[in-house]
Amino acid sequence: MKSILTLLFFSMMLMLNTDAVQAQARSGLGINAGLNTSEYGIGYGGMFFGEIKVAKAVSVVPALGYVVPSGLNLSLNGRYFFDESLYVNAGPLWNLVSLEHGDFGLGGSAGVGLSQKVSRISVVDFNFQVDLAHFNNALRPVVGVRIAFQGIF
């Protein structure tokens, strides 16, 4: 019963705060590049992504890219903006194929980022990301930083 009351209280506070949110999700297409580290060493990668605004402060970000050492990845993150530039994101991550370790499977992704508008139609994005990817039939963390350029519409 206590957990239900806590959930109800949290839900009510969240609903009251959403009217005052000055956040701004956006829609667009972009590309990112990044450096990462894992127990397999330092790696790099890049992704093509789209961002689809679904609410004032929420967007969905499907992405496809190649990250060393995890391989070809497909992700579908949800992104929540606290204000016009600061956001958190999380969602599932599928390793489709890996040339280094021959493994594929479902993992996850979470991060925090800073998105800065550089013109009316473009954004530069800095992101700290933690992915849980499949290596040798086990989920292992891959921690990295990414920089993205996005055209918005």
Secondary structure as UniProt FT lines:
FT   HELIX           2..18
FT   TURN            19..20
FT   STRAND          28..38
FT   TURN            39..40
FT   STRAND          41..55
FT   TURN            56..57
FT   STRAND          58..67
FT   TURN            68..70
FT   STRAND          71..81
FT   STRAND          86..97
FT   TURN            99..101
FT   STRAND          105..119
FT   TURN            120..121
FT   STRAND          122..135
FT   TURN            136..137
FT   STRAND          138..152
//
